[in-house]
């Protein structure tokens, strides 16, 4: 793995964009998500920890996406490749994992659709940003 090909600014911007998308997604779908997740807002503890964990996870996703896109495009990422790889990685790993986990956990498909839609948006945006920024100036 060649970390010299990582555009670190792109990784940070992609993570910020993904995190903001997630905030908007779940604010817009908060009521159906709470119902699907079987959560009662009155009994939920308020904490910044999930927000911090989300951002760190999205930083890691952006870094990995940069490495994948760079390796599969010969070090010349572009927005279309980023979106395609974002979709393929979402379909192959995220959508499948959520589907399995939610079935074992006894949640309905509503939660899976909301969460999977969020992660699809995240990976498409990360891929687009990574592709748009391109390779680091060298």
Secondary structure, DSSP 8 states (H G I E B T S, - for coil): --GGG--HHHHHHHHHHHHHHHHHHHHHTHHHHHHHTT--GGG----SHHHHHHHHHHHHHHHHHHHHHHHHTTT---HHHHHHHHHHHIIIIIIHHHHHHHHHTT--HHHHHHHHHHHHHHHHHHHHHHHHH-S---
